[in-house]
Amino acid sequence: MPGILVIDDEKSIRNTLREILEYEKYLVDEAVDGEAGLQMIRDKKYDTILCDIKMPKMDGIEVLSKILEISDAPVIMISGHGTIETAVEALKKGAYDYISKPIDLNRLLVALRNALDRNRLVDETRLLKRRIGANYEMIGLSEPMMQIRSMISKVAPTDARVLITGENGTGKELVARHLHALSNRNNGPFIEVNCAAIPDELIESQLFGHEKGSFTSAIKQHKGDFEQASGGTLFLDEIGDMSLSAQSKVLRALQENKITRVGGEKEIPVDVRVIAATNKAIREEIANKRFREDLYHRLSVIVIEVPPLFKRSDDIPLLVNQFIADFCTGMGKPIMEISPEAMDVLKEIRWTGNIRELKNVVERLAILCDGAITPADVKRFAI
C-alpha cells in the first residue's frame, strides 16, 4: 500500500486526513511540525507527502524546500490561509500540487492518484535508463510528455502495432525504443530502418532479404530486416517515404506474418512487432494516393503523436541542462552554468528543428562560450 506522510500542526486536520486516507487503503504517518516531518522523511521513504503551509517553527514553504533536498516524493501543499500568490510560490518551489482548506475530498484523492501515477512513471523512466542507456533517455516532465509516458506504459506490454507521428527532431525514435524496452520482447532485437534513406530499388532487399544471384550484386544470401527482427521489434522510421510497391509487400507481411526474399519462392514465417513513424500528414498522403490506406490501418492500432518543442517548452530547461552536462563531460571541461535570463531566451525561441536543433545550439554554446552562458551568448550564437 502507498505510504503517505501528513505534516500539519492541527491535530484535527491530521485525524481527518488519516481517516480518509486509511479508508482509501493508504498507510499514513503523521508529523506535528516541519522539523519532525523532515526527520521522518530522512528515516523512511514515502510515496507522497501532504504538508501544511502555515506552521510554527518552520513554515511549509521552507519545509518544502528542505524536503526536495532529501526526497523525490511529490509534495502536495495544504493551506487554510491560501491565496493565488501562495499557490504559485509553492508550485514554483517544486510542489506537485496545492489544495486549499477546507479540503475537498474528491480533489484530494485525485491529486494523490495523479502523484502516485507520476511516481510510477518516474520509476519506469529509471528502469528504462538502465535498460536502454542514457543516449536514449526521454527527457521531460511536461504534461504532454507525461501523457506519452503513460501511453507507452499501457501499450508497450502488448504486441499492438504503433504509429508514431510528429515533426522532424521531436524524438519519435526515442518513443519507439521505450516501447521496445518496456515490452515482453525487450530481450529480442530492436532493428531500425530509415525508409527515407534507402533507394526504392533496394528497400525490398533491405526489408525482406534476397537469395544469392537474385540480382547482379547479390553474391550471397541476405536475411532482411523482418527476419533479423524476429522475436523483437522492427522500427520502420519515415515510413511515409516508402514506395507503394514496398508498401504492398509490407502489408502482406503484416497480414500473414510471412515474408519471401527477393529472388526466392519459399515463405519464411516471422514473429515481429512493427512500430512505424512518420513526419508526414499521413491522411493527406492517403488522399493523394501516395500511401496505402489499408497499410495505414494495419500500422495504426495505436497512434502516438509526439508534440513539437514549442508545445512542451517547460521541458527546455531540463533538456538544456542535460545537454550542457553531456557536452561538457565529453569535452573534459567543468559543467558550465547558464543564467536564468539566458534560459528564458532559449524558451522563447520557436525551435523549428525541435529537440535536434536545440541540442545543436546548446553544443555550440558549450564550445564557444567562456564562463556562464548569458542572454547575449544565446542571441549571438542561437538566433
Sequence and secondary structure as in RCSB ss.txt:
>XXXX:A:sequence
MPGILVIDDEKSIRNTLREILEYEKYLVDEAVDGEAGLQMIRDKKYDTILCDIKMPKMDGIEVLSKILEISDAPV
IMISGHGTIETAVEALKKGAYDYISKPIDLNRLLVALRNALDRNRLVDETRLLKRRIGANYEMIGLSEPMMQIRS
MISKVAPTDARVLITGENGTGKELVARHLHALSNRNNGPFIEVNCAAIPDELIESQLFGHEKGSFTSAIKQHKGD
FEQASGGTLFLDEIGDMSLSAQSKVLRALQENKITRVGGEKEIPVDVRVIAATNKAIREEIANKRFREDLYHRLS
VIVIEVPPLFKRSDDIPLLVNQFIADFCTGMGKPIMEISPEAMDVLKEIRWTGNIRELKNVVERLAILCDGAITP
ADVKRFAI
>XXXX:A:secstr
  EEEEE S HHHHHHHHHHHHHTT EEEEESSHHHHHHHHHHS  SEEEEESS SSS HHHHHHHHHHH  S E
EEEESS  HHHHHHHHHHT SEEEESS  HHHHHHHHHHHHHHHHHHHHHHHHHHHH GGG     SHHHHHHHH
HHHHHTTS   EEEE  TTS HHHHHHHHHHTSTTTTS EEEEEGGGS HHHHHHHHH B TTSSTT  S B  H
HHHTTTSEEEEETGGGS HHHHHHHHHHHHHSEE  BT    EE   EEEEEESS HHHHHHTTSS HHHHHHH 
SEEEE   GGGGGGGHHHHHHHHHHHHHHHHTS    B HHHHHHHHHS  TTHHHHHHHHHHHHHHH  SSB H
HHHHHHT 
